[in-house]
């Protein structure tokens, strides 16, 4: 406005003043009122249905019967910005901005009607500039509305006219859709960012099991939809999500209260307006429902009226998001100076004065009479509360955005070009590219969706000693930063529900500790699960692991299932008791064999040594010593060479041993045949033939071993199948045919030797040793027949121990049965070690046989 005629008039609409009778709506919802309601706090809410409306007659027009002081403050903020621009020489010099206000009265229909009136120039004005402009102008922008739903309706209607609509408080993310709302702008961040920030805030405190309530309109439904989507991505589950509107029947509100009472979630996310929050808090107080941690949207978290209504301190400790704190110099003084309003003569300000001071100019029924000289310093109500200064700043920035756009269109420098023909579409285009700083240094611009930069303060409700609530800023959220740095909190200054010093817990299931994994409970959300220990060989080293990790083949899980440890490697070693005992037995057998060989060597010229080819006896003792020593190759960690050596050495030495015994057995039989008249058998089995027989039998085994080692030799092998928790180091056979061919050949010679010795067992005792060979081969065959099932059934290193035991047992059997009786005669019965004694009984036997 200017003192003189203004050359150009720019009409701004603020569909901010919503007057309605909330008392009626709350009463219809079945709610009472706290005693402080009569103390000057005005409750406001949309009046959608008249009391007289029914379904048998035409509804009466909507009547506005009360004043919303908060929206009146927004209008005052707009007037302050217009006055400041009109008094400035830096922006729109020589020009004044005019305005016209339309009262939407909380009705979408009335809001749309006012917007159409402005767009068509058919202006039935509610409040206009005090100084009329001398030159008419087309409306260049509309400021408002406070709520998202009216803004959606208005933006849809005026979009084809390219008329900009700038809201200071409509946060629905849906309004960022430029295909639907091409002319919409706002100076408050979109709920898209707020919903994501709320989800991140909930996840920051570890709350994975929450309840949710929302206003049943575009603001609540769209905001909660985005929150739910982000919550799911962050692993947060909603036990319930209910919606309501302040005008809903009492039964529906009561049903929501019951849902909250019977839920297990201790955290409630409330995406509601302050008017709806007033309704639900009143109902919760009536039913004494408390002890919940509330997480709130900017719609109510910074609202002093909601805090004043919370007499039972249900919301103490609430945490939520608000528009960052702002300060506009001069705006508070402008708002508190109400005297000019009283002198304006406008009926609106008369109602304002009566609502502000709880009086009436035309008092009836002994009600307090207004004098027009009341002092605002004696009043404490929502109008004097400056907690909504960030929203006032949004209104302030919206007015300045339009002014800066017009400043560029009119090419203003020291003066403006008033010959430029203005069109709303030009204003719309310039608003898209506008960028300026306010006098407080805040940068203002709109992105491609018409939204400002998303920044929020995190507010915590902290009770004071006086019983009131203080809104304390405990953190910041900046959507422009990387995700891991968007949320900054001062945890030490937080106050929680029920005066708790620790963060409340709200989870469906306790976290699964490392070593376990989550198993979802049937028919419940993913946040409800059981913790199942990982199976053997699997681990989980993080909390709330979904799956267990399989350990590598050489590793196994520890007892706690939190780490993979290297599997125990098992083999028969010299250090353990069993390995040491078998080693001792092997060395003992070798030593005993050497002692017997020494005895035979010392008494080699005695008849008992010479009686059965001493050369074969010494070769047998040598092979027995090798049999004892080859058992040592089975002890220790298997290697490529030890695996090949152990079985081939075992096979060849035992064949050599049995070949010698077979030669001695044949010698006994041929010697007996040679004593018969006319027999010349001995010339066919003399010393040379005996040596050749031993060599021939042994060469067959050598050939089998060479073929085995050439085609598929034994090799070291890690057996991980027999035991899951340890590795058995063993020698794989390579070729099973080769292994069993070696054993089979030994068995064949042993059986042949046993049969021949059995046939010769009744020959003269003093002449042959067939009886001792029979017993030795009986022991040998028994041991190796028993070896097969024992070897197959023995686990791990015990199978190796069984094989060593079989080698040692059969070797000791041969040593004891064949050589110990002769050593006994040599050492302890020397009188029997004579040719006469050895041959005497034989001759007597021959004579008897004749």
Buried (B, 14 or more C-beta within 10 A) or exposed (E): BBEEEBBBBBBBBBBBBBBBBBBBBBBBBEBEBBEEBEEBBBBBBBBBEBEEEEEEEEEEEBEBBBBBBBBBBBBBBBBBBBBBBBEEEEBBBBBBBBBBBBBBBBBBEBBBBBBBBBBEEEBEBBBBBEBEBEEEBBBBBBBBBBBBBBBBBBBBBBBEBBBBBBBBBBBBBBBBBBEEBBBBBBBBBBBBBBBBBBBBBBBBBEBBBBBBBBBBBBBBBBBBBBBBEBBBEBEBBBBBBBBBBBBBEEEBBBEBBEBBEEBEBBBBBBBBBBBBBBBBBBBBBBEEBBEBBBBBBBBBBBBBBBBBBBEBBBBBBBBBBBBBBBEBEEBBEBBBEBEEBBEEEBEBBBBBBBBBBBBBEEEEEEEEEBEEEBEBEEBBBBBBBBBBBBBBBBBBBBBBBBBBBBBBBBEBEEEBEEEEEBBBEBBBBBBBEBEBEBEEEBEBBBEEBBBBBBBBBBBBBBBEEEEEBEBBBBBBBBBEEEEEEBBEBEEEEBBBBEEBEEBBBBBBBEBBBBBBBBEBBEEEBBBBBEBEBBEEBBBBBEEBBEEBBBBEEEBBBEEBBBEBEEBEEBBBBEEBEBBEEBBEBBBEBBEBBBEBBEBBEEBEEBBBBBBBBBBBBBBBBBBBBBBBBBBBBBBBEBEEEBBBBBBBBBBBBBBBBBBBBBBBBBBBBBBBEBBEEEEEBBEEBEEEBBBEBBEEBBEBBBEBBEBBBEEBBBBBBBBBEEBEEBBBBBBBBBBEBBBEBBBEBBBBBBBBBBEBBBBBBEBBBBBBBBBBBBBBBBBBBEBBEBBEEBBEEBEBBBBBBBBBBBBBBBBBBBBBBBBBBBBEBBEEEEEBBEEEBBBBBBBEBBEEEE
